[in-house]
Amino acid sequence: MPNISQAKTIPSPTGGLNVIDNLATMPETDAIVLRNMYPEQYGCKIRGGWKTHVGGLTGQVNTLIPVVRTAGTTLLFAADDTGLREVTTAQAVANGASIVLTDSQLQFVSISNGSGANTVAFNGVDDGVWWNPSTNSWSYLTFTAGVPTSGQWAGVDPKKLIQCAAHQRRLWAVEKNSTRGWYLPPEQVWGTAVAFDFGGLFQRGGYLQAITTWTLDSGAGMDDMLVAISSNGEVVLFRGINPASAADWALHGVFVIGATFSRRCFARLGNDVVILTEYGLVSLNGIVGQGLEGIDAGKIARKVQPLLSRLTSGYKTAKTWQVTVNFPRNILTVNVPVTSDSDKYQLVMNTLTNAWCEFQGIVANNWAGDYFGGNGFVGKAYSGTRDNVTWDGLDGNPIVADTQQAFSYFNDNANNKHFKLIQPTFLVQSPISYYIFGNMDFSFETGSIPSSTTAPLAGGIWDGSNWDGTTWGGLLNSQKEWSSLIGYGMAASVRLTFSSTQEVTWVATKWVYETGGII
């Protein structure tokens, strides 16, 4: 008899999470569920694990401050309920606080001058803090009513300042619950500050939420503009170097973006600034010149915009929202605060493809590169293949991946199909166990999570093992297994779940089916 079965291979959902398109028209390389699987160009890869970097901190670690010293080395400091502690080196218990604070939610910026690389931070409650490169230590920034000397501000009390930025070699700071920004003379981190009131430009009212910079050439130069973000949803752009000079300071425009609710609502992404608002994640490049129509321009977060909007509406009062970019890993992260530590998760975007996914199981309050602050500890993400590993590399839990790909009509949206076999293709070091199922016609059945996969096979190390006497390790192998499937429908979607303690990349899925009639 002639062969009446057909086969189709569908790539894994490297288009990422999609919550905006209709299920019947969604691209088949997108995903309805994509948890702990990161969409790369060549497949969906299980995210890296995390470990405790430094433990023994007090309460929630709400700020991590990397201090880049003039010599090029970097120190890492964490703010907990007691103050700032150095957490550069992995260890079981953190060192004592180097400077005392009552609020661990700080915003900071680095600015260089003749003395080296300075770091300045404010929280709106305590005196400001300053990493002095001349002394290689933290000190307070305090207020004086007289002539300021080292470490003193005149004009405004640093206790009132809550966010800061560097623009055209000037340090700017936001006064809490006001429309005023304050700036110092060029290259100074202390001195007499001058007020600049943005309130007259905020047509919708509200206070000054944050200040940052925006550039058209991805660098730092004469075209850098000052960006003032209001709480009620406007962005004010100024071009120039000296705010005190009408000839050298000009308004570039005022644009509507949607209300903001976090001091950590923005991140620099190349020559763009992305801002977290009530509308979701907004691209400044998309907004300028387009207005509100630019919000859905499709450049940044179109596919997850409804999800972001729902989350921001439900948890906008939480402190631990943050937008951050990890450039070496090509990752943009929106840290989502929820009601408990165990429920915290992140929405993550591949900055090369704009494909999104969800990371669950990383209990982060805030991020600084690979490091994050948690409840009583500082963690390091993208480290190994297990979660919750101790600082010295022991224990740990498998990482659980859960996905459902978009439905496919298999190039025929008029006829039913009888699905018989399914074959996922993985790149692994050793075989994995997984649950796989074909959901028919927009159903969302789930299954139990299999036990974790076996550890990677031990192998030889180059220049350390005997030649021709050891199996080479570290190479990825293709795993392809057919599973029987009984399913009837016009469209089908693969549901895939597994837990793993090794690197796994899902490349594609092959389906075998027969085409029937309309009913």
N, C-alpha and C positions, 0 to 999 in steps of 0.2 A: 504494500500500500504506500502511496506517497506520504511524505512527511508533512503533517499538517500543523506541527508545532512551530512557533516562532520564538525568537530570542532577541532581547534588547539589553544592552549595557548602559546603565545610567551612572554618570560620575557622582561621587559623593557631594554633599551640599556645600561646595566651596563658595557659593553665593551668600551663605550665611543665613542668619535668622531673619524671617520675614513675617511681620505681623500687620502689614498694611494692605497687601494684595488679596483679592478674592481667591479662595481655595481652589476654584476651578480654573483660574487663569495664572496662578502663581508659577514662575519658572521652576522646572523640575530639579534644577540644581540649587534651589533654596531649601530652607528648612523651616518647619513649623515649631519644632523643639530642637534646640542645639545647646546642651548643657555639658560643660567641661570638655568640649571638642572645639578646637581652635581652627577656623577655616583658613588654610594656607593655599597657595596657588596650586599645589600638586595633590592636595587631599586634606581631609579633616584630621587633625592630630590631637590626641589627648593632651590636655594642658600639663605643664610641669607641676611637681609637688611643692610643698613648703615645709620649712622646719623652723623651730624656735631658734632665733639668732642670739637673743639675750633675754633671760628671764628675770624674775625677782623684782619687777617694777610694781609701782603702787597704783591701782585703779586702771582706768582706761588710758592708753597711750594715744593721745589725739593729735600729736604733731611730731613729725620727723624732720630734722633740719640737717641737710648735708652742708658742711662747711669746707669749701675748697680753699686750701691754703695757697699762699703765693708760690710756694715751692712745687705745687702741683698735686700734693697728696690731699686726700679727702678724709675728714672726720665726720662721724654721724652722731647726732644728738637726738635724744627722745625727751619729750615733755610728758610727764605723768602728773599725778596729783600732788607731788612734792616739788617739782621743778624740772630743770634741764639736767639730763644725765648723759654722759658719753656712752655710746653703744657701738663703737667702731668695731671692736673685737668680739667675736663670738664667745660667750661665757654663760655659766649657769645663772649667776646673779649679777645684776647691774651694779656699777659703781654708785656711790652716793651722789646726791644732786650737787651740781657745781654752782647753780644759782636757783634761788627759791622763787616759785611762782604760785599764785592761787588759782589760775585758770590755765589749763594745758592746751587751749585752742589758740594757737598763734598763727599769724601770717607773716611771711618773711621774704626778704629779697637780698641778693648779693650785689654789691656795688664796689668797684675798684677805684682807688685813688693813689696818691703818691706813697702812702704807707703800705699798700698791698690790697688784698681782697678782703673787704669787710662784709659781714652779714648782720642785718638789722631785722628785728622782729617785734611785733606789737600784738596785744590781745584785748585792748580796750578797758582793762581793769588795772593791771600792774604797770609799773614803769616799763618803758621799752628795754629791750636787751640788745647788746651790741657785741659781736665777736671782733675784738681788736687785734688786727694782725701784728701790731707792734709788740703786744704782750702775749699773743697766742692764748687768750683767755676771754671769758665772757665778763661783761660788766653791765651795769644798769645805765639807761638813758633817763636822766631826771630833769625836772623843770627848775628854772631859775627866773626870778623877776628882774635880775640884773643882767650884766654882760656875761654871756655863756662862756664857760671854759670847757675843757675836754670832758665829753660825756654829758653835757648839759644842753637842753633846748630852751630857747626863749620864744615867746609868741604863743605857744600852745603847750599844754601839759602832755607829755607822752602817755600818761595814763588814759587820755581820751582817744588815742590813736589805735586803730584796729586792723588796718591793712596798709600795704606799702608797695611801691614799685619804683623802678629806676627808668628815667626817660631823659635822653640827651645829657647824660652824666649828672643829672640831678636826682636826689632822693625825694620822692613824693610819699605822703601818708594821708590816709582817710580818717577824718574825725568821726567817731562813732555817733550814730543817730543825728547826722547833720548832712548838709549838702556841700560841706567845705572839704577841699583838699588843701594840704599844706606842703610847701616845697622849700628846700634849702638851697643855698648857693651851690654851684657846680662842685662835684667831687667831695662834698662835705657830708658827714653822718651826724654831726652835731653843729649847733649854731643857732642863729635866729631864723625861725621859720616864718614864711609869708603865706597868708591865706588866699585861696582862690575859690570863689563860690560858684558852683555849677547850678545852683537852684533855679536861677532865672531861665535856664535852658531846659529844665525838666517840666515839660508841658503837662505831664501826668502826675506830677508831684512825687512824693517819696523821698528817700534819702540816698546819699551816695553809697553804693554797695562796694564798689571796688574800682581800682585804677590799674590799667595795664598799658601795653604799647602794641601798635600794629604797624607792620611794614609791608611795602609792596615788593621788596626784593629778597625776602627770606633772611636778610642780615640785619645789621645795625648801622644806620647812617643818617644822612640828612633828611630822608623821607619818612623816618619813624614818626608816627603820630601818637599823641596821648589819647587813650581811650578811657572815658569816664562812664561807668555803668551804674544806672539807677536801680533802685529796688522795685520801682513800678514799671520797668520795662522800656527804658530808653538808653541809647548809646550816644554819647557826645564825643566828637572827634576834633582835636586841635592839632594844627601843624605849626611847628616853629621850635625855637630853642629857649627863648627867654620870655616867660609869661608876664614879666613886668614891662615889656616893650610892645606897644601897639604895632610897631613896624616889623616885629619879629615874632608875632603870635597871632594866629588867625583861626577862626572857626571853620572847620571843614564840612561839618554837617551834623544833624541830629536824626537818629533813625530809631524806629520802633522795633523791639525784639521780643517783647513778652516779659512779664515780671520775673525777677530773680529772687532767690531766697537763701543764698549761701555766699559767704565771702570767698569761697573756693569754687566759684561758678565758671571759671574760664581756664583755658589752656592754649598755649601757643602751638600751632601745628604748621610747620613750614612758614609760609608767608600769610597764613590765616590765623584767626583767633576764633575758637569755638566757645560758645557760651551756653550754659545750662539754664533754661528758662521754663516757664509754665507751658510753653509750646514744645518743649523737648530741647534737643541740642541744636543750636542755631549757629550757622557759619557767618562770620562777619563779611567774608568775601561774597557770600550769597545775598546778604541783606543790603549792603551798600549799593545803591543804584536801582534796587528792585523793591525795597520796602518789604511789607509783609509777605508778598508773593515769593520772596527769596527764602522764606523759612522752609518751604517744601521744594527747594531747588534740586534735591536729590544728590547733593554733593557729599553730605556727611552722614545723616542718620534717617533718611526717608523711610527705610524699611522697618525701623524700630521706633519711629516717632510716636505712634499711639501708645506704645508700652511706656516710653519715657514720660509722656504726659500723665498717664495714670499713676505712675510711681511718684512723680513730683507732686501731684495733687494729694496723694495719700500720706506722704512722709516729708512734706516740705519744711516742717518745723524741726526736723532732726539736724543735729550738728555735723554729722560725719559725711555729708555729701562732698564729693570732690571730683573734679575732672583733671586728669593728668595724662601725660604722654611719656611712654618709655621708648625713647628713640632707638636704642640698640636692638630692641625686640620688635619694633614696628607695631606697638600696641598702644591704643588709646583706651583708657579705663574710666568708666563712670562708676564711682563707688556708691552703692545704694544702701542707705541705712534703713533697717527695719526694726521690729520690736525686740528682737533678742539677738545675742551674739551668734547663736547657731544658725540663724536665718540670714545673716548678712551675705550679700553676694555682689557680683560686679557684672555690669554690661561692658563687653570688651569688643573693640573694633580693630581689625587688621588695617593699619594705615596705608598699606600698599594697594589694597583692593576695596576698602570700605565695607568689608563683610563683617557682620556682627555675630556674637554668641554670648552665652551666659556662663560665668564661672561661679560655681557653688562650692562651699566647703572652705573658702579662704576667709577667715573671720577678721577682716580688716576694717579699721576706722579711717585710715589715711595711708597714702603711698609716697615713697620717695625712691624712684627707680624700682629695683627688685624688692626693696624692703617695705614693710608695712607695720603699722602700730596696731596692737591688739589689746586684749584685756589682761594687763599685767605682764606683757612681753612684747618684744619686737621680733617679727617673723621675717624670713627671707623666702620669697616666692620663686617659682621657676627653678627649683633646686631639687634634683632627683626625681623619683617617680612615685613617692608616697607623700601623704599629708600628715601633719602633726608629728614630724620627726623631732627628736630631742636635739638640743644644740650640739651634742657630740655624735650625732648620726645614728642614734638607736631608735628602735620601735617604729611607729608610723602606721598609717592606715591606707588601704587601697583607694585609688581615685575612681569614682563612679561616673561613667559617661552615659548619657541618655539622649537619644536623638529620634526625631521623626522627620523624614524627608518630605518635601512637597509632593502632592499627588501628581501622577502622570497618566495621561490617556493613551500612552504608547502609540502616538501618531494616529489614533482612531477614536474620536469622541462620540461615535454613533452606535457602536456595537459593544455588547458584553464580551467579556473574556474569562476564560477558565485558566487561572494561574496554577502552575504545577510545581515549579522548582524555583529556588532563589539561591544565589551564590554571592556573598560579599567577598571582596578582595581587601586584605589587610597587608600592611608591611609591619612585621614584628620580628623580634629576636627569638622568641619561642612561641609555640602555639597558644592561643588564648581561647577561653570559653566565653560564649556570648549568648544572649537571647535575641532572636530575630523573628519578625512576624510581618506578614503583609496585611496592612489595613486596607479594606475595600471601601470605595465610594464615601470618603470623608468620615470614616470612623477613626477612633483614637484609642484603640485597645492597647493596654500596657501589659507587661509581664514582670515576673520576679527577676531580681538581679542575680546573675550567677555568682558563685564564689570567685574570689580574685584569681587572676591568671598566675601561672607559675612564674618564678623569677627568671630573668634572662639567663640563657646558658652561659656557663663560665667558659672563658676562652683565653687564648694566649695573648701576650702583650709583646709588641714589636721591640726587639732588642732586649727582651727580658725573659723569653721562653725559648725552649729548645726548638731548633728548626726541624720540621718534618716529624715532630713528636707531640705537637699540641694543635688542637683545633683553634683556628683563628676566631676571635670574639669580636663583638661589636657590630657585625654586619646585620642588616635587616633582610629578612626573607619574606617571600610572598606566601600568604596563607589563603587558600581558596578551597572552600568546602561547599558542596551542594546540600541544601536542606529541602525536604519535601514541603509542599505548601498546597493547601486546599482553599482556594478563594475564588469568588465569582463577583465580578463587577466591571464597570466601564473604566474606572480609574483605580489605581493602587498606589500605596505609599509604604515604604519600608520603615518599621520601628526597630531600632537597634539599641540594646542596652548591654553594658558589661562593666566590670570593675577590674582594675589592672594595677600592677606594680611594675610595669615596664612601658617602654615607649611603643605606642600603637598609632598607626596612620591608616585611616579608612580611605581607600582609593576609589572604589566603584562597587556597584551591585549589578549582577546579571539576573534577568528574569526569563523564565521559560513559560509560555502560555499558548493557548489556542483561542482563536477568535471565533465567536459565535454570532448570533443575530442581535436584533435590536432589543428583544426581550428574552 
